[in-house]
Amino acid sequence: MAIMIDCKNVGITFDQSKVLANVDLQIQDGEFVSIIGKSGSGKSTLLQAIGGLLTPTEGQVTVAEKVITEPVDEITYVFQKPVLLEWRNVLENVLMPIELKHKRKPTKEDITLAKAMLHSVGLAGHENKYPHELSGGMMSRVSLARALLTRPKILLMDEPFSALDAMTKEQLQLELMQLSVQFSTTIVFITHDITEAVYLSDRVVLLGEQPAKVKKEFSIPFKRPRAKQLKFEPSFTSIIKGIYEEIEGRGENSS
């Protein structure tokens, strides 16, 4: 597989405080990679650098061999809190990228595709509802449908399910995994939930404390999409245990 995202010696400094240092990370086309680490370890900062929202102080980020210095159309960002316009209904919110990215009004084909995306995330029949009529899980589904509408090459997700209840979170994990496989989307996913990271990802990347660099990477040896029963398998839980130990400084190669 070709390398889609390449972080080379990336360092970021804010007001003389170094957040990231010498981050080297390569992500392949179609790969699902989760980035974990303790609070304040620079996970979101790294994601913003990949998305072109921040320019590295040192090193560079390339996407499809192009140096990233600003947001590009190939990358779509999903934030922790769904950003929906209250005066637009669900369908109109999903269609926003057509107006913002392509600078045109949605066509019949765009509307048909948007409705199909809403069906994919379990929101068929809710097209005419407004954000104040939706639950938190439904708003997250709208954000996911909107993010995937233009079939971005890369989806950057910053703790998108952290505020949801356990059952809604589990259902959205299943839907995200199925859609990522269906569209072969490259996904970089930030989470504090180690079980979530292992369940969704091809690879889990652990950042050390500031100034953060890649401390360790864990390859997840299960083919996607995965059944939710996998979470109870000893082979799955042993990976989670190993990551916990690495975070706590008790891993085999920890100093």
PyMOL commands that set and color helices and strands:
alter all, ss='L'
color gray80, all
select helices_A, chain A and resi 43-50+90-94+96-101+108-120+131-133+136-149+166-183+194-200+228-232+234-247
alter helices_A, ss='H'
color red, helices_A
select strands_A, chain A and resi 3-14+17-28+32-36+58-63+66-67+75-78+154-158+186-190+203-207+214-219
alter strands_A, ss='S'
color yellow, strands_A
deselect
rebuild
show_as cartoon
